[in-house]
Amino acid sequence: MTNEQIARSMAFKNCFGTEHGQKVLEVLDGKCFYKSDPYHADSERQTSYNLGKHAVILYIHQEIDRNLTEPDDNKAKHKEII
């Protein structure tokens, strides 16, 4: 893991690790389909829009949940979302 990746993950952890950050994350989870289906039965366009929001919340959670003490030989198991 690079220093840049560690710094980025720490920034996410610090931002969303506070009481206010947790409240914001809960709102984003709901608005960005974190635990719900982004599929919209009547509109491909709306489904695509929802999937974009879903990708953002998945990235936020990936950064928050990243194990910063993981040995470097496990880094190939993780796909970096850019």
Sequence and secondary structure as in RCSB ss.txt:
>XXXX:A:sequence
MTNEQIARSMAFKNCFGTEHGQKVLEVLDGKCFYKSDPYHADSERQTSYNLGKHAVILYIHQEIDRNLTEPDDNK
AKHKEII
>XXXX:A:secstr
  HHHHHHHHHHHHHHTSHHHHHHHHHHHHHTTSSS    TT HHHHHHHHHHHHHHHHHHHHHH  TT  GGGG
GGS    
